[in-house]
Amino acid sequence: MLSLIAEFTSPGAELFRLGPMSLRWYGLLIAIAVILGTFLAQKLAERRGLPGEVISDLAIWLIVGAIPCARLYYVAFAWHERYQGQPWTKVFAIWEGGIAIHGAILGGAIAAWLFARRRQISVWVLADVVMPSLILGQAIGRWGNFFNSEAFGTPTDLPWKLYIPPERRPSGLMQVEYFHPTFLYESLWNLVVLSVLITVFNRFPRARAGTLVMIYAISYSVGRFWIEGLRTDSLMVGNTLRVAQVVSLVAIALGVLGLAWLYGLRRSLPDTASQT
């Protein structure tokens, strides 16, 4: 009975199909993440004196910037292994999975910077408001990996093991049925980060602009670095460097330097508008 406590088995990538049309869990979860994230950010924005419609407008910019960049980032690093020689339409098949959160953050950051400059709003104040929504969306989105039977870890016999169907198993591990549910580890870690960000947001309303961004960069990246080491499908540079681990180390360093700049030197970060 102990071995069945939390044995995860995906019911499949599709929620339902109607003729040639289908609704996939991955797309549904992204939509839910966007809706809940926008709602949360609007509530937090109001508490920082930002009009709620600012977040509604920003959400469109973030979607346009983040999702294509998340896909392009993934395809770029996985090109030789997964897309070279495939029909070119596979590059756009985002519903089949294959987006990278670091690409989404990069695209979203560019979009947010442009939006903040256009609206003459501090990009750091805006980003601090959005950070809890970002990590909430990541916590939700990771379950898309579960339904797609992807982004799993190394073999395991732990009680919370994840069953992977034969067609989704890595070469060399075709006889192994159960793997670490790294989607679950990261989803739970992201909820912990969410609670930290909300606590800081509520308890320190006069924190310097950019504080939540730096806390996010450090706390999320610490968990991602460890979890990435368990995965069997990491995007790689060469044969030894896992892209997500390298990016995580850079993010941790930048987060520490950012907090030192804000609170050690007591200086403001370069911004799109003057901070009051």
C-alpha positions in Angstrom: 0.0 0.0 0.0 2.8 2.4 0.8 4.0 2.2 -2.9 0.6 3.5 -4.0 0.4 6.5 -1.7 1.2 9.0 -4.5 1.8 7.1 -7.7 1.2 9.6 -10.5 0.0 8.5 -13.9 -1.0 11.0 -16.6 -4.5 10.5 -18.1 -3.1 11.9 -21.3 -2.4 15.3 -22.9 -5.9 15.8 -24.2 -8.8 16.9 -22.0 -11.3 16.1 -24.7 -11.6 15.9 -28.5 -14.4 16.9 -30.7 -13.8 15.8 -34.3 -10.6 17.4 -35.5 -10.6 19.9 -32.5 -9.1 19.1 -29.1 -8.5 20.8 -25.9 -5.2 20.0 -24.3 -4.4 20.2 -20.7 -1.2 22.2 -21.4 -3.2 25.0 -23.1 -5.9 25.0 -20.5 -3.4 25.3 -17.7 -1.6 28.2 -19.4 -5.0 30.0 -19.8 -5.8 29.4 -16.1 -2.4 30.7 -15.0 -2.9 33.9 -17.1 -6.3 34.5 -15.6 -5.4 33.9 -12.0 -2.1 35.7 -12.4 -3.8 38.8 -13.8 -6.4 38.8 -11.0 -3.7 38.6 -8.3 -1.5 41.3 -9.9 -4.5 43.6 -10.1 -5.2 43.2 -6.4 -1.5 43.8 -5.5 -1.2 46.8 -7.9 -4.1 48.5 -6.2 -2.3 48.2 -2.9 0.7 49.9 -4.5 -1.4 52.7 -5.9 -1.3 51.5 -9.5 -4.6 51.5 -11.4 -6.0 48.0 -12.1 -6.2 48.6 -15.8 -2.5 49.0 -16.0 -2.2 45.3 -15.2 -4.9 44.4 -17.7 -2.9 46.2 -20.4 0.4 44.8 -19.3 -1.0 41.3 -19.4 -1.4 41.5 -23.2 2.2 42.8 -23.6 3.5 40.0 -21.4 1.6 37.3 -23.3 2.9 38.6 -26.7 6.4 38.9 -25.3 6.7 35.8 -23.1 5.0 32.9 -24.9 6.8 33.3 -28.3 10.2 33.8 -26.5 9.6 30.8 -24.3 9.0 28.6 -27.4 11.9 30.1 -29.4 14.3 29.6 -26.4 13.3 26.0 -26.1 13.5 25.3 -29.9 16.9 27.0 -30.1 18.5 24.8 -27.5 16.7 21.6 -28.5 17.0 22.1 -32.3 19.6 19.4 -33.1 18.1 16.8 -30.8 14.3 17.3 -31.4 13.5 19.5 -34.4 16.2 19.1 -37.0 14.8 17.0 -39.8 11.2 17.4 -38.6 8.5 19.2 -40.4 9.0 23.0 -39.9 5.5 23.2 -38.5 6.7 21.4 -35.4 8.5 24.6 -34.4 5.1 26.2 -33.7 3.4 23.2 -32.1 3.5 24.7 -28.6 0.4 22.6 -27.6 2.6 19.6 -27.7 4.8 21.1 -24.9 8.3 22.5 -25.1 8.4 26.0 -23.7 11.2 27.3 -21.4 10.4 29.5 -18.4 13.7 31.3 -18.8 12.8 32.3 -22.3 9.4 33.4 -21.1 11.0 35.6 -18.4 13.4 37.1 -20.9 10.5 37.9 -23.3 8.3 39.2 -20.5 11.1 41.4 -19.1 11.6 43.1 -22.5 7.9 43.6 -22.9 7.5 44.9 -19.4 10.4 47.4 -19.9 8.9 48.7 -23.1 5.4 48.9 -21.5 6.8 50.8 -18.5 8.7 53.3 -20.6 5.6 53.9 -22.8 3.4 54.5 -19.7 6.1 56.3 -17.7 5.8 53.9 -14.8 8.7 52.5 -12.7 9.4 49.1 -14.2 10.7 47.8 -10.8 7.5 48.8 -9.0 5.5 47.1 -11.8 7.7 44.0 -11.7 7.4 43.7 -7.9 3.7 43.6 -8.3 3.9 40.9 -11.0 6.4 38.6 -9.4 3.9 36.7 -7.2 1.7 36.2 -10.3 4.7 34.9 -12.2 5.6 32.3 -9.7 1.9 31.3 -9.3 1.7 30.8 -13.0 4.8 28.6 -12.9 3.4 26.5 -10.2 0.2 25.9 -12.3 2.0 25.5 -15.6 4.3 22.7 -14.3 1.3 20.4 -14.2 1.2 20.7 -18.0 4.4 18.6 -17.9 2.6 16.0 -15.9 -0.2 15.6 -18.5 2.3 15.6 -21.3 4.5 13.0 -19.5 7.6 15.2 -20.0 10.2 17.1 -17.9 10.5 14.1 -15.5 13.5 13.1 -13.4 15.7 10.1 -13.0 14.3 6.6 -12.2 13.0 6.2 -8.6 11.1 3.7 -6.4 10.0 6.4 -3.9 6.3 6.3 -2.9 5.6 9.5 -4.9 6.9 8.1 -8.2 5.7 9.0 -11.6 4.7 6.5 -14.2 6.0 7.3 -17.7 4.5 5.4 -20.7 7.1 3.6 -22.9 6.8 6.0 -25.8 7.9 8.9 -23.6 10.8 7.2 -21.9 14.4 8.2 -22.7 16.6 5.9 -24.7 18.5 3.6 -22.5 15.7 3.6 -19.9 12.9 1.9 -21.9 12.5 -0.8 -19.3 12.1 1.7 -16.4 8.5 2.5 -15.5 8.8 5.1 -12.7 10.7 8.4 -12.4 11.0 11.4 -10.1 8.0 13.7 -10.6 10.1 16.8 -11.0 7.1 18.7 -12.2 5.6 18.2 -8.7 8.8 19.2 -6.9 9.0 22.4 -8.8 5.3 23.2 -8.5 5.5 22.8 -4.7 8.8 24.8 -4.5 7.1 27.6 -6.5 4.2 27.7 -4.0 6.8 28.1 -1.2 8.4 31.0 -3.2 4.9 32.5 -3.7 4.3 32.5 0.0 7.7 34.2 0.6 6.9 36.9 -1.9 3.4 37.6 -0.6 4.7 37.8 2.9 7.4 40.3 2.0 4.9 42.3 -0.1 2.4 42.5 2.8 4.9 43.0 5.7 7.2 45.5 4.0 5.1 47.8 1.9 7.9 50.4 1.8 10.5 47.9 0.5 12.7 49.4 -2.1 11.5 49.0 -5.7 13.0 45.8 -7.2 13.2 43.9 -3.9 10.7 41.2 -4.8 12.3 40.7 -8.2 15.6 40.0 -6.5 14.0 37.7 -3.9 12.3 35.8 -6.8 15.5 35.5 -8.7 17.3 34.0 -5.8 14.6 31.8 -4.3 13.2 30.3 -7.5 16.7 29.7 -8.9 17.9 27.8 -5.9 15.1 25.3 -6.2 15.4 25.1 -10.0 19.1 24.4 -9.8 18.6 21.4 -7.6 15.5 20.1 -9.5 17.2 20.5 -12.8 19.9 18.2 -11.7 17.3 15.4 -11.4 15.9 15.8 -14.9 16.6 13.5 -17.8 15.6 16.0 -20.6 17.5 19.1 -19.7 18.4 21.6 -22.4 22.2 21.3 -22.8 25.2 23.3 -23.9 27.6 20.7 -25.1 27.5 17.4 -23.2 28.0 18.7 -19.6 26.3 22.1 -19.0 22.7 22.2 -18.2 21.3 25.5 -19.5 18.8 26.0 -16.7 21.5 25.4 -14.0 23.8 27.9 -15.6 21.0 30.5 -15.9 20.0 29.8 -12.3 23.5 30.5 -11.0 23.6 33.7 -12.9 20.1 34.7 -11.6 21.2 33.9 -8.0 24.3 36.1 -8.4 22.3 39.0 -9.9 19.7 38.7 -7.2 22.3 38.9 -4.4 24.1 41.8 -6.2 20.7 43.5 -6.6 19.9 43.3 -2.9 23.4 44.5 -2.0 22.9 47.5 -4.3 19.4 48.3 -2.9 20.2 47.8 0.8 24.0 47.7 1.1 24.6 50.8 -1.0 21.0 52.1 -0.6 20.8 53.1 -4.2 18.0 52.7 -6.7 18.1 50.4 -9.7 18.3 51.9 -13.2 14.6 52.5 -14.1 12.2 53.6 -16.7 10.7 56.4 -14.6 11.6 58.3 -11.4 10.5 56.6 -8.2 8.6 58.5 -5.5 
